[in-house]
Amino acid sequence: MFITVINFAIILFTSANQKKEETKNVYTKWMNVLMCIFTIVIAISAFMRMHLYESEFGYTFLRLMVYVILVTEMIAILPTIYYVVKGKINLLKSYFIIALTMYVIINFINIDYQIVKNNIDRAEKGKLVHGLDINYLVNNLGTDAVPQMVYLYHRTTDEEDKRRINNYLCNIEKEAKKERSFQEWNLSKDRAKRELEPLQLKYQSKSTRKTTRSNSNI
């Protein structure tokens, strides 16, 4: 992203300060077009490397945002090339419209839900080499992830993972049940509360679990 910003800055600066000689203008245009192409190559390379990394360790919010930024950059290169060749476009306005459109799209996508769902699907198919990152899921996701986390709670066989997911869901339910004014009403929290209430989960501590286990052994 940093390299792309540098490239865009160079393109804007050189295109705005072209010399009047036609040969110089043609040369500058070709160099700027080549720089746009090289920027696309860099973005594609970064996209592929991010895919390799995410294939090993799973999705996170940051990793998904890397994809979003790379796609945004590649889309932004198209009006940049048109600006270099024709010069009849407000480039900054184009960048703003592209960025705003991507921002709106992100807000309509249930990011937390997609993170858990895709990670679970890939783990069940054995495509996550290092398995599910439960630590990330229980510490970084909000109420949108509740439906998939409930599914994971019922599916997991690891007792420690089950305890951590249970506590995550308990914390989410506690937060969702807080009294709020109608201005603070939140659809995601309301759905989470209705989904968690029938489960009647109770917070579990490590010490309690260890004591219970030792007593059962005796």
Stockholm file with secondary structure:
# STOCKHOLM 1.0

chainA/1-218         MFITVINFAIILFTSANQKKEETKNVYTKWMNVLMCIFTIVIAISAFMRMHLYESEFGYTFLRLMVYVILVTEMIAILPTIYYVVKGKINLLKSYFIIALTMYVIINFINIDYQIVKNNIDRAEKGKLVHGLDINYLVNNLGTDAVPQMVYLYHRTTDEEDKRRINNYLCNIEKEAKKERSFQEWNLSKDRAKRELEPLQLKYQSKSTRKTTRSNSNI
#=GR chainA/1-218 SS CHHHHHHHHHHHHHHHTCCSSHHHHHHHHHHHHHHHHHHHHHHHHHHHHHHHHHHHHCCCHHHHHHHHHHHHHHHHHHHHHHHHHTCCSCHHHHHHHHHHHHHHHHHHSCHHHHHHHHHHHHHHTTCCTTCCCHHHHHHHCCGGGHHHHHHHHHHCCCHHHHHHHHHHHHHHHHHHTSCCCGGGCCHHHHHHHHHHGGGCCCCCCHHHHHHHHHHHHC
#=GC SS_cons         CHHHHHHHHHHHHHHHTCCSSHHHHHHHHHHHHHHHHHHHHHHHHHHHHHHHHHHHHCCCHHHHHHHHHHHHHHHHHHHHHHHHHTCCSCHHHHHHHHHHHHHHHHHHSCHHHHHHHHHHHHHHTTCCTTCCCHHHHHHHCCGGGHHHHHHHHHHCCCHHHHHHHHHHHHHHHHHHTSCCCGGGCCHHHHHHHHHHGGGCCCCCCHHHHHHHHHHHHC
//
